Amino acid sequence: MAEAREPSPELQRAVDRYLRHVALERGRSPHTVAAYRRDLGRYLAHLAGGGVDAVGGIAEKNVASFVAAVRDPELASGGAGPVSASSAARMLSSVRGWHAFLLEEGLVERNVAAEQKPPRQAKRLPKAITIDEVERLLDACTGDDPLMLRDRALLELLYATGARVSEAVGLAVDDVTGDDGGAAEVVRLFGKGRKQRLVPIGRFAREALDAYLVRSRPVLAPRGRASGSLFLGARGGPLSRQSAWLIIRGAAERAELTAELSPHTLRHSFATHLLEGGADVRVVQELLGHASVATTQLYTLVTADAVREAWALAHPRAR
């Protein structure tokens, strides 16, 4: 295990400069910048443990050894634990972004991370719940209590649009309302890189949003500072991502669903149920805001598995 040492001031300044760049010039969210900071902090600790104290002293072998170290606790510096292949790939992406920035700024003569490959990841299928389970989850949010009306509107919106939780809690009232002040037939979502997309919402979600906007949000709004955010917390401030997780877990417990649910579960279920209903994969790609159709095609594997299982159970020559 490498000796734990503090990163040099030069390396730390270079990372701080990069983080300012991605925050101010590239418009990355505070959440994304914080993730870059954590990943690059671990990378700097690894470099310091290897005796590297200048950006010009970083070599390909240092990048390769970092990827190996985050996967192997025996090689890690500072007592950091091992991470999954997907987390290692994300860390490498942060490292490659930093090295590309160093080259663009003329701080180094070449990008030593450009050719480093991420560890091979097992193809993970998205988890989805059944339509019946979705209905049970939604029915667990009933009643005229302001928070329950909010929770129902949030869950209906997540399932109706496939929105990421960050997109849902980042919505403004104007993003979901029409000229008459009621819920519109489409919602304006802002995805990664603030890329905008319009996603239709059905009657159930519109009715839940109308009930929330008329009977719940005006009650919650005076409790905090004036905010244009659509979803508000109990004290009147914008609803947080963490609160959205707790809302779904609470609803799952009341519905007695045994699967561990998250806001992303509704996004996965949205995509899976659309494909099972015959939607084209490229339409689902647009609705989800995926940059690549390959990401969306993971959901086709889920539906293919369901088809094979149904065939195995029903066909007389399957066994």
C-alpha positions in Angstrom: 0.0 0.0 0.0 1.4 3.4 -1.0 2.3 5.9 1.8 -0.4 8.5 2.5 0.9 12.0 1.6 -0.7 15.4 1.1 -0.9 16.5 -2.6 1.4 19.2 -3.6 0.1 22.8 -3.9 0.8 22.8 -7.6 -1.5 19.7 -8.2 -4.1 21.1 -5.9 -4.1 24.5 -7.7 -4.5 22.7 -11.0 -7.5 20.8 -9.8 -9.1 23.9 -8.3 -8.6 25.7 -11.6 -10.3 22.9 -13.5 -13.3 22.8 -11.1 -13.8 26.5 -11.5 -13.7 25.9 -15.3 -16.4 23.2 -15.3 -18.6 25.2 -12.9 -18.4 28.6 -14.6 -17.6 28.0 -18.2 -19.2 24.6 -18.8 -22.2 25.2 -16.5 -21.9 21.9 -14.6 -24.2 21.6 -11.6 -22.9 21.9 -8.0 -23.7 18.2 -7.6 -21.5 17.3 -10.6 -18.7 19.6 -9.6 -18.7 18.0 -6.1 -18.4 14.5 -7.7 -15.4 15.7 -9.8 -13.8 17.1 -6.6 -14.2 13.8 -4.8 -12.8 11.8 -7.7 -9.9 14.1 -8.3 -9.1 14.3 -4.6 -8.6 10.6 -4.6 -6.5 10.8 -7.7 -4.3 13.5 -6.1 -3.8 11.4 -3.0 -2.7 8.5 -5.3 -0.3 10.7 -7.1 1.1 12.1 -3.8 1.6 8.6 -2.6 3.6 7.8 -5.7 5.8 10.8 -5.2 4.3 12.9 -8.0 4.1 16.6 -7.1 3.9 18.4 -10.5 1.5 18.1 -13.4 4.4 17.6 -15.8 5.6 14.7 -13.8 2.4 12.6 -14.3 2.9 9.7 -16.6 0.7 7.0 -18.2 1.7 4.5 -15.6 0.4 6.8 -12.8 -3.1 6.9 -14.4 -3.0 3.1 -15.0 -1.9 2.4 -11.4 -4.7 4.7 -10.1 -7.4 2.7 -11.9 -5.9 -0.5 -10.5 -5.6 1.0 -7.0 -9.2 2.0 -6.7 -10.2 -1.6 -7.6 -7.7 -3.3 -5.3 -7.6 -2.4 -1.6 -4.1 -3.7 -1.3 -2.9 -1.0 -3.7 -5.0 1.9 -2.5 -3.5 4.9 -0.7 -4.8 6.5 2.4 -6.8 3.5 3.5 -9.5 4.1 0.8 -11.7 1.2 0.1 -12.1 -0.5 -3.3 -14.9 0.7 -5.7 -17.0 -1.0 -8.3 -16.1 -1.1 -12.0 -18.7 1.5 -12.7 -17.4 3.8 -10.0 -13.8 3.3 -11.3 -15.0 4.2 -14.8 -16.6 7.4 -13.5 -13.4 8.3 -11.6 -11.3 7.7 -14.7 -13.7 9.9 -16.7 -13.1 12.7 -14.2 -9.3 12.1 -14.4 -9.4 12.2 -18.2 -11.4 15.4 -18.2 -8.8 17.0 -15.9 -5.9 15.9 -18.1 -7.6 17.1 -21.3 -8.0 20.5 -19.5 -4.3 20.6 -18.6 -3.4 20.1 -22.2 -5.9 22.7 -23.5 -4.5 25.2 -21.0 -0.9 24.5 -22.1 0.1 23.2 -18.6 1.4 19.9 -20.1 2.6 18.8 -23.5 0.4 15.7 -23.8 -2.6 14.1 -22.3 -1.3 11.0 -20.5 -4.8 9.8 -19.7 -6.1 9.8 -23.2 -5.4 6.1 -24.0 -6.3 4.7 -20.5 -9.3 2.3 -20.8 -11.8 1.9 -18.0 -12.3 -1.4 -16.3 -14.7 -3.8 -18.0 -18.2 -3.5 -16.5 -20.8 -6.2 -16.3 -23.9 -5.2 -18.2 -26.5 -4.4 -15.6 -30.1 -4.5 -16.5 -32.3 -1.7 -15.2 -34.7 -2.6 -12.4 -38.3 -2.0 -12.9 -41.5 -2.7 -11.0 -44.7 -4.0 -12.5 -47.7 -1.8 -13.5 -49.6 -3.2 -10.6 -46.8 -2.3 -8.2 -46.7 1.3 -9.6 -50.4 1.7 -9.0 -50.0 0.4 -5.4 -47.2 2.9 -4.9 -49.3 5.8 -6.2 -52.3 4.7 -4.2 -50.2 4.9 -1.0 -50.2 8.7 -1.5 -53.9 9.6 -0.9 -55.7 12.1 1.1 -56.0 15.9 1.3 -53.0 16.6 3.5 -50.8 19.1 1.7 -47.7 16.9 1.9 -49.6 13.9 0.7 -51.0 15.9 -2.3 -47.4 16.9 -3.1 -46.1 13.4 -2.8 -48.8 12.1 -5.1 -48.0 14.8 -7.7 -44.3 14.1 -7.5 -44.7 10.3 -8.0 -47.2 10.7 -10.8 -44.9 13.1 -12.5 -41.9 10.8 -12.2 -43.7 7.8 -13.6 -45.5 9.8 -16.3 -42.4 11.5 -17.7 -39.5 9.2 -16.7 -37.8 12.3 -15.3 -34.6 12.0 -13.3 -35.1 13.0 -9.7 -32.8 16.0 -10.2 -34.9 17.1 -13.1 -38.1 16.8 -11.1 -37.0 18.7 -8.1 -35.5 21.3 -10.3 -38.7 22.1 -12.1 -40.3 25.6 -11.8 -44.0 26.1 -11.7 -43.9 27.6 -15.2 -42.4 24.4 -16.5 -45.6 22.4 -16.0 -48.4 25.0 -16.3 -50.3 26.2 -19.3 -51.8 29.6 -20.1 -54.8 28.9 -17.9 -52.6 28.3 -14.9 -53.5 24.6 -14.8 -51.2 21.7 -15.5 -50.1 21.6 -19.2 -50.2 18.6 -21.4 -46.3 18.6 -21.7 -43.6 19.3 -19.1 -40.4 21.0 -19.9 -37.5 19.0 -18.4 -33.8 20.1 -18.2 -31.4 17.2 -18.4 -27.7 16.9 -18.3 -25.9 20.0 -19.5 -29.2 21.9 -19.2 -30.4 20.3 -22.4 -34.2 20.8 -22.7 -36.8 18.3 -23.8 -40.6 18.3 -23.8 -42.3 15.2 -22.5 -46.1 14.7 -22.6 -48.0 13.9 -19.4 -51.3 12.0 -19.1 -54.5 12.8 -17.4 -53.6 11.2 -14.1 -50.4 13.2 -13.6 -52.2 16.4 -14.7 -55.0 15.9 -12.2 -52.4 15.2 -9.4 -50.5 18.3 -10.3 -53.6 20.5 -10.4 -54.6 19.2 -7.0 -51.2 20.0 -5.7 -51.0 23.5 -7.3 -54.4 24.5 -6.1 -54.8 22.9 -2.7 -51.3 22.2 -1.4 -48.5 24.4 -2.8 -50.2 27.7 -1.6 -50.3 26.2 1.9 -46.6 25.2 1.8 -45.3 28.4 0.1 -45.9 30.9 2.9 -43.8 28.7 5.3 -40.6 29.6 3.5 -39.0 32.2 1.3 -40.8 32.9 -1.9 -39.7 30.3 -4.5 -40.6 29.6 -8.0 -39.8 25.9 -7.5 -42.6 23.5 -8.3 -42.1 21.1 -5.5 -41.7 22.5 -2.0 -40.7 21.0 1.3 -42.6 21.1 4.6 -40.9 24.4 5.4 -41.6 26.0 2.1 -38.2 25.7 0.5 -37.4 23.8 -2.7 -37.8 20.0 -2.3 -34.3 18.3 -2.2 -33.2 15.2 -4.0 -32.8 13.4 -0.6 -36.4 14.3 0.4 -37.7 12.9 -2.9 -35.9 9.6 -2.0 -37.6 9.6 1.4 -41.0 10.2 -0.1 -40.7 7.2 -2.4 -39.4 5.0 0.4 -42.2 6.0 2.6 -44.8 5.3 -0.1 -43.2 1.9 -0.7 -43.4 1.0 2.9 -47.1 2.0 3.1 -47.7 0.0 -0.1 -45.9 -3.0 1.4 -43.6 -3.3 -1.6 -40.6 -5.5 -0.8 -38.3 -4.3 -3.5 -36.0 -1.4 -2.6 -37.3 1.6 -4.6 -35.7 4.8 -5.6 -36.7 7.7 -7.8 -34.8 6.0 -10.6 -37.0 2.9 -10.2 -39.9 4.9 -11.6 -37.7 6.1 -14.5 -36.8 2.5 -15.3 -40.4 1.4 -15.0 -41.5 4.3 -17.3 -39.1 3.1 -20.0 -39.7 -0.6 -19.6 -43.5 -0.2 -19.7 -43.3 2.0 -22.8 -41.2 -0.6 -24.7 -43.5 -3.5 -23.5 -46.4 -1.5 -24.9 -44.8 -1.2 -28.3 -43.1 2.2 -28.2 -40.1 2.6 -30.6 -36.7 2.6 -28.8 -35.7 5.9 -30.4 -38.9 7.6 -29.1 -38.1 6.3 -25.6 -34.5 7.6 -26.1 -35.9 11.1 -26.7 -38.3 10.9 -23.8 -35.5 9.8 -21.4 -33.0 12.4 -22.7 -30.4 9.7 -23.4 -27.5 11.0 -25.6 -27.0 7.5 -27.1 -29.6 5.0 -28.1 -27.3 2.3 -26.8 -28.2 3.4 -23.2 -31.9 3.1 -24.0 -31.4 -0.3 -25.6 -30.6 -1.8 -22.2 -34.3 -1.7 -21.5 -35.0 -3.8 -24.6 -33.0 -6.6 -22.8 -35.4 -6.4 -19.9 -38.4 -6.8 -22.2 -36.7 -9.6 -24.1 -36.1 -11.5 -20.9 -39.8 -11.2 -20.1 -40.7 -12.6 -23.5 -38.3 -15.5 -23.1 -39.7 -16.3 -19.6 -43.3 -16.2 -20.9 -42.4 -18.5 -23.7 -40.6 -20.9 -21.4 -43.7 -21.1 -19.1 -46.3 -21.4 -21.9 -44.8 -23.3 -24.9 -45.4 -27.0 -24.8 -41.9 -27.7 -26.3 -40.1 -25.3 -24.0 -39.1 -28.0 -21.5 
